[in-house]
C-alpha cells in the first residue's frame, strides 16, 4: 500500500494531545464529584446523565477532530498518482557495465562486449547535437564517473579506457548503476532525463528490477542495450584463475522489464539488442521525442490524503457541537439532524472540479514560492489539462500562465514565452499585465532593452500603479541609452575622475538593488543554472 508521511514530525503532537485529554477527563471527574457532594446533581439523575453524555460525546469527537488535523499535517499518503510533468530538451546518462563478463569476445567482429558498447555509445553521441551526457560505471557498485556535461571529448576519452579494473568492487550490481545515474540528474531539472544501460544483463545482487521501478517513479525512462551472444562462452574472473560461463541473458532482462511495466509505471522501460538491425535508430527515435520542444513525462508519486483528513476533522467537530453542546429533544432534534445531514452533504459534494483545480493552482503557487519548480509545473499542468477538458477558459489561462512563470524561473525563456503567447489574447487584464511584465524581464535578460522597455510600457497601460514596472521601465531605458552611446564613448579620450567614478558606482549599486528584487530584471546566472556542472 506504500503508506508514508511527508512530515512525520507532526506525530509528536499526539503527546500533548494525550495529556490534554487526560487533563480534561480528570477535571470532569473532579467537577462531577463536587456536584454530587453538594447534592446539586445526584447520580442517575437526568441532568447527571445528560451532562455525562454531552461530556463524552464532546470529548471523543473533538479528540478525533484533533487526530484528523494531525494526520493531515503529517502528510499521510497511500496509493500512487501518476503526475504529468512538462520538460524541455533532454539529458542522457550512459551506464556501462564494466564487470568481467563484459570482457567476453563474442560481440560482432570478435571484439569484447565492453569495446562494442563503447563504440556503440560513440555512434549515438554523434547524433546528440548538444545534449548533456553523464557517464556511470557499474560493477559491484555504481559511481558517476563524469557528471552531466556537453564536453563529448571528455566522455569519449573515458569510453576509450573502459575496463573492469576501473573499480575494485566485486560482482555485478546493475541496480546500483541505475541509482547512480538517477542521482546524476538535478532534482529540479527542466530537461527530460533518459538512462541508457549497456550490459550483457548478468547481475549478482538482483537489484535491477527495484532500481528500474524507482527510476520510473522519478519519470526517467531506461533503455537497456544488450551486448554479447546468447551462446555461453568462458571468461576469466578477476582472480585470473577461475573460469566461468557467461552469455547475454535476454530472457531474464525481458522478464524484469515486463514486471516493471505490469506494476503500473507509465515511464517507458525498453530492451534493445545492440546486434539487431536498426537498433541505434530505435534509440535515437525514442530520444528525439524530447529534442527541440516540450515533452510530457510522468512521475509516480504517493497519493496525498490530507483533503480526506481535513473533511473528517470538520465532520467530527460538527458532531461534537451537535451531540455535546446542544440540548436535543423533540422537533429540535429532527431539525438539527436535518442540518447535520445538509452540512455533511455540502462538505462531501461542494468541492466542484473548478474548486479542485483552484486548489491545484494554489498548491502550484506555494511550490513555486518554495523554489520547487518541478512540483509546481506538475500542479499547473494538471489544472490546465482538467480545465481544457472541461472547457473552463478562465482556469486554463491561469494554469498556463503558471507554467510559463515556472519556466521563466528555471531560465527556459523560449518555453515561457510560448506559454505566455498561448493565452495572452483572451486573458483577463490581470494575466495580461503579468505576461507583459514577465516578457519584459525575458527581453531584459537577453539584452534587448528596447523591447523590454516596450513590454514594461504596455504593462503600465493596464496597471499604471505598478511601481516595479515603472522601475524596470526606467532601468531598461537607461540601458538602451547607454548602449546606443557606447560607440561614441569609446572614441573619446578617457579621463579618470574620482567624483564621476563614485557617482557611477552609486548608480550601479542602485540599479543592482533594483535588479535583485523578486521578479525584477536580471537575476544572477549562477542562481539560474545551479544544475550546470
VEXGU-400673 format. One record per residue (C-alpha): residue number from 1; residue in three letters; x, y, z. Coordinates in Angstrom, 3 decimals, decimal comma. Example, Ala and Ser with C-alpha at 12.3 -4.5 7.8 and 13.67 -1.06 7.14 Angstrom:
BEGIN
     i    aa          x          y          z
     1   ALA     12,300     -4,500      7,800
     2   SER     13,670     -1,060      7,140
//
This chain:
BEGIN
     i    aa          x          y          z
     1   UNK      0,000      0,000      0,000
     2   UNK      3,057      2,298      0,256
     3   UNK      1,882      4,129      3,386
     4   UNK      4,107      7,142      4,033
     5   UNK      4,187     10,526      5,764
     6   UNK      5,908     13,574      4,301
     7   UNK      6,055     15,376      7,691
     8   UNK      6,403     12,662     10,367
     9   UNK      7,472     15,251     12,950
    10   UNK      3,765     16,128     13,251
    11   UNK      3,196     12,826     15,066
    12   UNK      4,882     14,336     18,132
    13   UNK      1,711     16,384     18,597
    14   UNK     -0,040     13,219     19,778
    15   UNK      1,879     13,510     23,079
    16   UNK      0,444     16,901     24,170
    17   UNK     -2,937     15,800     22,789
    18   UNK     -2,931     12,750     25,077
    19   UNK     -2,025     14,913     28,088
    20   UNK     -4,794     17,378     27,184
    21   UNK     -7,417     14,616     27,009
    22   UNK     -6,293     13,181     30,358
    23   UNK     -6,438     16,642     31,912
    24   UNK     -9,996     17,227     30,645
    25   UNK    -11,192     13,843     31,948
    26   UNK     -9,641     14,445     35,384
    27   UNK    -11,224     17,898     35,603
    28   UNK    -14,615     16,445     34,654
    29   UNK    -14,362     13,718     37,303
    30   UNK    -13,475     16,306     39,920
    31   UNK    -16,402     18,537     38,905
    32   UNK    -18,857     15,624     38,956
    33   UNK    -17,688     14,608     42,424
    34   UNK    -18,067     18,169     43,764
    35   UNK    -21,603     18,472     42,372
    36   UNK    -22,525     15,094     43,821
    37   UNK    -21,165     16,010     47,260
    38   UNK    -23,219     19,213     47,295
    39   UNK    -26,314     17,225     46,261
    40   UNK    -26,858     19,596     43,370
    41   UNK    -26,881     16,707     40,896
    42   UNK    -27,429     13,175     42,180
    43   UNK    -26,090     10,103     40,431
    44   UNK    -28,632      8,697     37,982
    45   UNK    -30,489     11,989     37,775
    46   UNK    -31,485     13,215     34,290
    47   UNK    -29,138     16,179     34,481
    48   UNK    -26,294     13,930     35,598
    49   UNK    -26,826     11,536     32,714
    50   UNK    -27,237     14,394     30,252
    51   UNK    -24,056     16,084     31,462
    52   UNK    -22,095     12,842     31,238
    53   UNK    -23,345     12,048     27,744
    54   UNK    -22,555     15,545     26,491
    55   UNK    -19,109     15,432     28,022
    56   UNK    -18,128     12,111     26,453
    57   UNK    -19,600     12,927     23,046
    58   UNK    -17,871     16,304     23,002
    59   UNK    -14,523     14,920     24,232
    60   UNK    -14,426     11,903     21,906
    61   UNK    -15,401     13,774     18,753
    62   UNK    -13,067     16,692     19,420
    63   UNK    -10,286     14,235     20,149
    64   UNK    -10,964     12,575     16,786
    65   UNK    -11,052     16,027     15,156
    66   UNK     -7,597     16,810     16,576
    67   UNK     -6,293     13,416     15,420
    68   UNK     -7,511     14,092     11,865
    69   UNK     -5,829     17,515     11,863
    70   UNK     -2,522     15,976     12,983
    71   UNK     -2,749     13,268     10,307
    72   UNK     -3,486     15,913      7,669
    73   UNK     -0,468     17,936      8,810
    74   UNK      1,723     14,830      8,744
    75   UNK      1,066     14,456      5,016
    76   UNK     -0,214     10,888      5,168
    77   UNK     -0,352      9,255      1,746
    78   UNK     -1,028      5,818      0,334
    79   UNK     -1,575      4,538     -3,153
    80   UNK      0,016      6,252     -6,144
    81   UNK     -0,783      9,086     -8,530
    82   UNK      0,747      9,463    -11,974
    83   UNK      1,710     13,129    -12,316
    84   UNK      2,413     14,597    -15,791
    85   UNK      5,467     16,867    -15,919
    86   UNK      6,451     19,008    -18,905
    87   UNK     10,111     19,001    -19,905
    88   UNK     12,199     20,976    -22,391
    89   UNK     15,276     19,447    -24,006
    90   UNK     16,923     16,273    -22,773
    91   UNK     19,816     14,861    -20,773
    92   UNK     21,180     11,319    -21,081
    93   UNK     23,138      9,170    -18,642
    94   UNK     25,262      6,335    -20,050
    95   UNK     25,593      3,404    -17,634
    96   UNK     28,375      0,989    -18,608
    97   UNK     28,511     -2,478    -17,098
    98   UNK     32,284     -2,967    -16,650
    99   UNK     32,149     -6,366    -14,939
   100   UNK     34,490     -9,108    -16,157
   101   UNK     31,673    -10,790    -18,094
   102   UNK     31,781     -7,799    -20,470
   103   UNK     35,312     -8,892    -21,439
   104   UNK     33,925    -11,868    -23,393
   105   UNK     34,858    -11,579    -27,080
   106   UNK     31,528    -12,587    -28,600
   107   UNK     30,367     -9,229    -29,984
   108   UNK     30,182     -8,714    -33,779
   109   UNK     33,669     -8,590    -35,275
   110   UNK     35,133    -10,694    -32,463
   111   UNK     35,630     -7,723    -30,131
   112   UNK     34,718     -7,667    -26,451
   113   UNK     31,257     -6,688    -25,283
   114   UNK     32,710     -3,681    -23,447
   115   UNK     34,519     -2,383    -26,540
   116   UNK     31,374     -2,896    -28,593
   117   UNK     29,378     -0,895    -26,033
   118   UNK     31,905      1,967    -26,175
   119   UNK     31,822      2,081    -29,985
   120   UNK     28,024      1,923    -29,962
   121   UNK     27,772      4,806    -27,473
   122   UNK     30,169      6,930    -29,538
   123   UNK     27,925      6,447    -32,548
   124   UNK     24,930      7,666    -30,575
   125   UNK     26,780     10,747    -29,312
   126   UNK     27,437     11,849    -32,892
   127   UNK     23,686     12,487    -33,246
   128   UNK     23,078     14,186    -29,890
   129   UNK     23,597     17,808    -31,024
   130   UNK     24,400     19,460    -27,709
   131   UNK     22,540     17,086    -25,397
   132   UNK     24,160     16,886    -21,969
   133   UNK     25,619     13,488    -21,101
   134   UNK     26,784     11,852    -17,881
   135   UNK     28,700      8,579    -17,586
   136   UNK     28,216      5,979    -14,847
   137   UNK     30,316      2,841    -14,432
   138   UNK     28,785     -0,156    -12,693
   139   UNK     30,412     -3,248    -11,311
   140   UNK     29,932     -4,362     -7,701
   141   UNK     28,865     -0,764     -7,108
   142   UNK     27,783      2,194     -9,203
   143   UNK     29,519      5,547     -9,405
   144   UNK     29,224      8,687    -11,521
   145   UNK     32,470      8,885    -13,495
   146   UNK     31,527     12,054    -15,424
   147   UNK     28,718     14,398    -14,279
   148   UNK     26,367     15,946    -16,841
   149   UNK     28,404     17,752    -19,470
   150   UNK     28,331     18,700    -23,129
   151   UNK     32,083     18,050    -23,466
   152   UNK     31,874     14,973    -25,682
   153   UNK     35,654     14,729    -25,988
   154   UNK     35,878     14,049    -22,264
   155   UNK     33,142     11,417    -22,499
   156   UNK     34,762      9,665    -25,458
   157   UNK     38,149      9,688    -23,712
   158   UNK     36,637      7,705    -20,837
   159   UNK     34,938      5,294    -23,240
   160   UNK     38,316      4,524    -24,829
   161   UNK     39,610      3,406    -21,428
   162   UNK     36,706      1,391    -20,038
   163   UNK     37,934     -1,636    -18,115
   164   UNK     36,871     -3,825    -15,167
   165   UNK     39,995     -2,570    -13,412
   166   UNK     38,442      0,892    -13,010
   167   UNK     36,566     -0,446     -9,969
   168   UNK     37,687     -2,857     -7,276
   169   UNK     34,192     -3,826     -6,062
   170   UNK     33,396     -7,461     -6,840
   171   UNK     30,270     -8,747     -8,541
   172   UNK     27,791     -7,044    -10,856
   173   UNK     25,202     -4,610     -9,485
   174   UNK     23,285     -3,103    -12,373
   175   UNK     20,732     -1,717     -9,916
   176   UNK     23,348      0,431     -8,180
   177   UNK     24,424      1,725    -11,576
   178   UNK     20,843      2,817    -12,319
   179   UNK     20,589      4,549     -8,931
   180   UNK     23,857      6,399     -9,573
   181   UNK     22,519      7,514    -12,962
   182   UNK     19,324      8,836    -11,351
   183   UNK     21,426     10,811     -8,869
   184   UNK     23,412     12,380    -11,723
   185   UNK     20,334     14,359    -12,826
   186   UNK     19,417     17,545    -10,895
   187   UNK     16,235     17,154     -8,849
   188   UNK     14,604     20,286    -10,261
   189   UNK     15,821     19,908    -13,839
   190   UNK     13,557     21,183    -16,615
   191   UNK     15,118     18,709    -19,062
   192   UNK     13,739     15,269    -19,863
   193   UNK     16,118     12,643    -18,462
   194   UNK     16,979      9,280    -20,024
   195   UNK     19,201      6,390    -18,953
   196   UNK     20,973      4,057    -21,384
   197   UNK     22,288      0,868    -19,758
   198   UNK     24,923     -1,015    -21,779
   199   UNK     25,191     -4,535    -20,382
   200   UNK     25,049     -8,273    -21,004
   201   UNK     22,180     -8,398    -18,483
   202   UNK     24,029    -10,534    -15,928
   203   UNK     23,828     -9,386    -12,290
   204   UNK     24,752    -10,904     -8,952
   205   UNK     22,581     -8,987     -6,441
   206   UNK     19,167     -8,930     -8,215
   207   UNK     18,619     -5,191     -7,637
   208   UNK     17,913     -4,211    -11,243
   209   UNK     14,129     -4,618    -11,074
   210   UNK     13,704     -2,445     -7,974
   211   UNK     16,036      0,196     -9,422
   212   UNK     14,110      0,303    -12,702
   213   UNK     10,880      0,787    -10,736
   214   UNK     12,496      3,593     -8,729
   215   UNK     13,681      5,286    -11,921
   216   UNK     10,146      5,060    -13,315
   217   UNK      8,794      6,767    -10,189
   218   UNK     11,079      9,714    -10,965
   219   UNK      9,763      9,784    -14,544
   220   UNK     13,114      8,694    -16,041
   221   UNK     12,823      6,131    -18,871
   222   UNK     15,516      3,446    -19,058
   223   UNK     16,696      1,768    -22,256
   224   UNK     18,646     -1,451    -21,683
   225   UNK     21,002     -2,175    -24,587
   226   UNK     22,173     -5,795    -24,655
   227   UNK     25,639     -6,864    -25,883
   228   UNK     27,043    -10,322    -26,498
   229   UNK     25,751    -13,674    -27,664
   230   UNK     23,131    -15,878    -26,049
   231   UNK     25,535    -18,775    -26,582
   232   UNK     27,633    -19,196    -23,455
   233   UNK     31,378    -18,582    -23,523
   234   UNK     34,101    -18,883    -20,874
   235   UNK     35,950    -15,967    -19,297
   236   UNK     38,478    -15,493    -16,526
   237   UNK     37,259    -13,819    -13,346
   238   UNK     39,128    -11,095    -11,511
   239   UNK     41,452    -13,524     -9,733
   240   UNK     42,936    -14,560    -13,091
   241   UNK     42,391    -18,260    -12,414
   242   UNK     38,702    -19,089    -12,126
   243   UNK     36,788    -19,673    -15,358
   244   UNK     33,044    -19,063    -15,546
   245   UNK     30,471    -19,210    -18,314
   246   UNK     28,695    -16,073    -19,426
   247   UNK     26,107    -15,129    -22,042
   248   UNK     23,632    -12,421    -22,959
   249   UNK     20,635    -13,056    -20,668
   250   UNK     17,880    -11,727    -22,926
   251   UNK     15,081    -13,785    -21,378
   252   UNK     15,871    -12,603    -17,851
   253   UNK     16,026     -8,894    -18,725
   254   UNK     12,768     -9,115    -20,698
   255   UNK     11,096    -10,746    -17,684
   256   UNK     12,311     -7,920    -15,423
   257   UNK     11,054     -5,234    -17,810
   258   UNK      7,631     -6,912    -18,080
   259   UNK      7,387     -6,989    -14,287
   260   UNK      8,205     -3,271    -14,069
   261   UNK      5,610     -2,378    -16,710
   262   UNK      2,955     -4,592    -15,094
   263   UNK      3,406     -2,704    -11,822
   264   UNK      1,675      0,289    -13,429
   265   UNK      4,679      2,500    -14,217
   266   UNK      3,992      4,734    -17,220
   267   UNK      7,586      5,805    -17,830
   268   UNK      8,962      3,534    -20,515
   269   UNK     11,459      0,786    -19,858
   270   UNK     12,666     -0,956    -23,011
   271   UNK     15,158     -3,598    -24,049
   272   UNK     17,033     -3,381    -27,347
   273   UNK     19,550     -5,926    -28,639
   274   UNK     22,534     -3,990    -29,978
   275   UNK     23,114     -6,621    -32,687
   276   UNK     19,672     -6,061    -34,228
   277   UNK     19,467     -4,123    -37,475
   278   UNK     18,402     -0,535    -36,807
   279   UNK     18,778     -0,773    -33,025
   280   UNK     20,574      2,581    -32,808
   281   UNK     17,824      4,188    -34,896
   282   UNK     15,227      2,941    -32,405
   283   UNK     17,142      4,526    -29,529
   284   UNK     17,588      7,835    -31,338
   285   UNK     13,888      7,856    -32,213
   286   UNK     12,987      7,488    -28,527
   287   UNK     15,404     10,246    -27,547
   288   UNK     14,380     12,565    -30,392
   289   UNK     10,899     12,881    -28,883
   290   UNK     12,422     15,351    -26,384
   291   UNK     14,532     17,269    -28,870
   292   UNK     13,704     20,829    -29,821
   293   UNK     10,408     21,063    -27,975
   294   UNK      8,284     20,251    -24,984
   295   UNK      7,628     16,674    -23,889
   296   UNK      5,495     15,253    -21,122
   297   UNK      6,960     12,698    -18,755
   298   UNK      5,177     11,005    -15,884
   299   UNK      6,274     10,733    -12,291
   300   UNK      4,732      8,256     -9,873
   301   UNK      4,058      9,943     -6,546
   302   UNK      2,250      8,936     -3,392
   303   UNK     -1,423      9,885     -3,358
   304   UNK     -1,849     12,549     -0,695
   305   UNK     -4,844     12,141      1,612
   306   UNK     -4,784     15,423      3,528
   307   UNK     -8,058     16,570      1,986
   308   UNK     -9,862     13,495      3,330
   309   UNK     -8,471     14,052      6,839
   310   UNK     -9,481     17,731      6,798
   311   UNK    -13,038     16,808      5,784
   312   UNK    -13,211     14,210      8,568
   313   UNK    -11,912     16,786     11,056
   314   UNK    -14,730     19,164     10,094
   315   UNK    -17,319     16,385     10,363
   316   UNK    -16,083     15,334     13,817
   317   UNK    -16,090     18,943     15,029
   318   UNK    -19,676     19,469     13,856
   319   UNK    -20,655     16,201     15,551
   320   UNK    -19,061     17,378     18,795
   321   UNK    -21,150     20,559     18,687
   322   UNK    -24,416     18,821     17,807
   323   UNK    -24,060     15,985     20,318
   324   UNK    -22,036     17,649     23,038
   325   UNK    -23,230     21,236     23,274
   326   UNK    -26,911     21,407     22,322
   327   UNK    -29,924     20,153     24,221
   328   UNK    -31,538     17,985     21,573
   329   UNK    -35,115     16,850     22,086
   330   UNK    -38,279     16,539     20,032
   331   UNK    -38,606     18,691     16,924
   332   UNK    -35,277     20,394     17,610
   333   UNK    -33,604     17,012     17,360
   334   UNK    -35,191     16,414     13,954
   335   UNK    -34,244     19,908     12,780
   336   UNK    -30,627     19,582     13,917
   337   UNK    -30,355     16,134     12,325
   338   UNK    -31,505     17,650      9,046
   339   UNK    -28,981     20,471      9,407
   340   UNK    -26,198     17,967     10,120
   341   UNK    -27,109     15,902      7,065
   342   UNK    -27,193     19,039      4,892
   343   UNK    -23,817     20,150      6,246
   344   UNK    -22,227     16,765      5,530
   345   UNK    -23,794     16,750      2,053
   346   UNK    -22,306     20,186      1,349
   347   UNK    -18,882     19,136      2,639
   348   UNK    -18,700     15,967      0,583
   349   UNK    -20,263     17,294     -2,627
   350   UNK    -19,427     21,001     -2,502
   351   UNK    -15,933     20,645     -3,975
   352   UNK    -16,601     21,222     -7,671
   353   UNK    -13,995     20,369    -10,320
   354   UNK    -13,267     24,087    -10,669
   355   UNK    -12,656     24,357     -6,927
   356   UNK    -10,306     21,348     -7,069
   357   UNK     -8,365     22,952     -9,915
   358   UNK     -8,187     26,170     -7,919
   359   UNK     -6,645     24,198     -5,069
   360   UNK     -4,145     22,717     -7,540
   361   UNK     -3,188     26,200     -8,750
   362   UNK     -2,757     27,315     -5,141
   363   UNK     -0,534     24,302     -4,435
   364   UNK      1,486     25,127     -7,538
   365   UNK      1,896     28,714     -6,367
   366   UNK      3,108     27,530     -2,949
   367   UNK      5,588     25,110     -4,566
   368   UNK      6,717     27,919     -6,876
   369   UNK      7,347     30,167     -3,881
   370   UNK      9,448     27,427     -2,252
   371   UNK     11,542     27,009     -5,406
   372   UNK     10,128     23,517     -6,010
   373   UNK      9,562     24,198     -9,693
   374   UNK      9,122     20,575    -10,735
   375   UNK      6,126     20,057     -8,439
   376   UNK      4,787     23,499     -9,354
   377   UNK      4,860     22,592    -13,051
   378   UNK      3,066     19,319    -12,309
   379   UNK      0,313     21,124    -10,372
   380   UNK     -0,202     23,806    -13,036
   381   UNK     -0,113     21,218    -15,828
   382   UNK     -2,738     19,033    -14,167
   383   UNK     -5,025     22,020    -13,567
   384   UNK     -4,587     23,161    -17,193
   385   UNK     -5,358     19,671    -18,512
   386   UNK     -8,528     19,392    -16,415
   387   UNK     -9,674     22,896    -17,346
   388   UNK     -9,119     22,263    -21,059
   389   UNK    -11,185     19,068    -20,962
   390   UNK    -13,913     20,913    -19,060
   391   UNK    -13,799     23,970    -21,339
   392   UNK    -13,040     26,296    -18,424
   393   UNK    -11,086     29,048    -20,165
   394   UNK    -10,566     31,109    -17,006
   395   UNK     -8,831     28,338    -15,037
   396   UNK     -6,932     27,233    -18,156
   397   UNK     -5,445     30,709    -18,650
   398   UNK     -4,273     30,958    -15,052
   399   UNK     -2,785     27,450    -15,205
   400   UNK     -0,875     28,051    -18,445
   401   UNK      0,403     31,363    -17,108
   402   UNK      1,648     29,492    -14,026
   403   UNK      3,524     27,024    -16,236
   404   UNK      5,144     29,890    -18,144
   405   UNK      6,146     31,640    -14,919
   406   UNK      7,778     28,441    -13,668
   407   UNK      9,736     28,067    -16,907
   408   UNK     10,871     31,671    -16,551
   409   UNK     12,318     30,996    -13,096
   410   UNK     14,172     27,972    -14,496
   411   UNK     15,763     30,048    -17,256
   412   UNK     13,678     28,428    -20,026
   413   UNK     12,846     31,758    -21,662
   414   UNK     11,648     30,449    -25,042
   415   UNK      9,351     27,910    -23,414
   416   UNK      7,989     30,598    -21,084
   417   UNK      7,222     32,955    -23,990
   418   UNK      5,436     30,180    -25,893
   419   UNK      3,135     29,609    -22,899
   420   UNK      2,518     33,331    -22,448
   421   UNK      1,627     33,773    -26,132
   422   UNK     -0,774     30,830    -25,897
   423   UNK     -3,198     32,632    -23,572
   424   UNK     -2,399     36,352    -23,972
   425   UNK     -5,103     37,363    -26,459
   426   UNK     -8,152     36,293    -24,434
   427   UNK     -6,649     36,621    -20,958
   428   UNK     -8,085     38,992    -18,320
   429   UNK     -6,188     42,202    -17,597
   430   UNK     -4,501     40,772    -14,508
   431   UNK     -2,887     37,976    -16,523
   432   UNK     -2,119     40,288    -19,452
   433   UNK     -0,252     42,627    -17,135
   434   UNK      1,767     39,751    -15,665
   435   UNK      2,567     38,365    -19,133
   436   UNK      3,763     41,740    -20,419
   437   UNK      5,791     42,326    -17,267
   438   UNK      7,486     38,923    -17,414
   439   UNK      8,077     39,261    -21,162
   440   UNK      9,925     42,462    -20,332
   441   UNK     12,023     40,525    -17,824
   442   UNK     12,931     37,988    -20,533
   443   UNK     13,818     40,687    -23,071
   444   UNK     15,953     42,500    -20,495
   445   UNK     17,812     39,277    -19,679
   446   UNK     18,607     38,730    -23,343
   447   UNK     19,954     42,288    -23,709
   448   UNK     17,081     43,557    -25,886
   449   UNK     16,461     46,658    -23,787
   450   UNK     14,287     48,433    -26,344
   451   UNK     11,843     45,516    -26,481
   452   UNK     11,959     45,226    -22,696
   453   UNK     11,048     48,893    -22,340
   454   UNK      8,115     48,424    -24,735
   455   UNK      6,792     45,484    -22,709
   456   UNK      7,045     47,378    -19,428
   457   UNK      5,390     50,410    -21,043
   458   UNK      2,476     48,283    -22,301
   459   UNK      2,063     46,722    -18,862
   460   UNK      1,735     50,199    -17,348
   461   UNK     -1,163     50,928    -19,727
   462   UNK     -3,013     48,107    -17,949
   463   UNK     -1,887     48,873    -14,389
   464   UNK     -0,360     52,311    -14,051
   465   UNK      0,104     51,888    -10,287
   466   UNK      2,796     49,192    -10,547
   467   UNK      5,975     50,604     -9,031
   468   UNK      8,028     47,595    -10,133
   469   UNK      7,048     48,069    -13,774
   470   UNK      7,971     51,760    -13,581
   471   UNK     11,376     50,973    -12,065
   472   UNK     12,120     48,304    -14,672
   473   UNK     10,999     50,615    -17,477
   474   UNK     13,437     53,265    -16,238
   475   UNK     16,245     50,698    -15,968
   476   UNK     15,586     49,420    -19,494
   477   UNK     15,559     52,946    -20,919
   478   UNK     18,858     53,710    -19,188
   479   UNK     20,437     50,525    -20,507
   480   UNK     19,156     51,256    -24,020
   481   UNK     20,541     54,803    -23,904
   482   UNK     23,837     53,555    -22,505
   483   UNK     24,296     51,005    -25,292
   484   UNK     23,318     53,448    -28,038
   485   UNK     26,064     55,862    -26,934
   486   UNK     28,669     53,174    -26,278
   487   UNK     30,495     53,581    -29,588
   488   UNK     30,692     57,366    -29,156
   489   UNK     32,169     56,979    -25,689
   490   UNK     34,776     54,521    -26,945
   491   UNK     36,416     57,043    -29,338
   492   UNK     36,582     59,887    -26,811
   493   UNK     39,662     60,385    -24,604
   494   UNK     39,412     58,662    -21,242
   495   UNK     39,934     60,847    -18,183
   496   UNK     39,922     59,471    -14,662
   497   UNK     37,703     61,456    -12,335
   498   UNK     37,172     60,094     -8,849
   499   UNK     33,961     62,069     -8,376
   500   UNK     32,477     60,722    -11,612
   501   UNK     33,637     57,234    -10,700
   502   UNK     31,950     57,476     -7,293
   503   UNK     28,704     58,636     -8,902
   504   UNK     28,884     55,805    -11,415
   505   UNK     29,381     53,247     -8,647
   506   UNK     26,450     54,673     -6,694
   507   UNK     24,206     54,480     -9,759
   508   UNK     25,377     50,937    -10,405
   509   UNK     24,509     49,979     -6,815
   510   UNK     21,013     51,435     -7,162
   511   UNK     20,457     49,518    -10,370
   512   UNK     21,732     46,281     -8,836
   513   UNK     19,483     46,698     -5,800
   514   UNK     16,532     47,055     -8,117
   515   UNK     17,556     44,005    -10,094
   516   UNK     17,811     41,804     -7,008
   517   UNK     14,129     42,170     -6,110
   518   UNK     11,945     39,185     -6,934
   519   UNK     10,547     39,490    -10,468
   520   UNK     12,961     42,356    -11,252
   521   UNK     15,343     42,374    -14,161
   522   UNK     18,374     40,080    -14,416
   523   UNK     18,917     37,545    -11,693
   524   UNK     22,386     36,128    -11,151
   525   UNK     23,287     33,469    -13,687
   526   UNK     24,656     31,209    -11,000
   527   UNK     21,214     31,085     -9,333
   528   UNK     19,513     30,154    -12,588
   529   UNK     21,977     27,465    -13,512
   530   UNK     22,585     25,611    -10,272
   531   UNK     22,486     22,364    -12,228
   532   UNK     25,336     23,464    -14,513
   533   UNK     28,376     21,398    -13,654
//
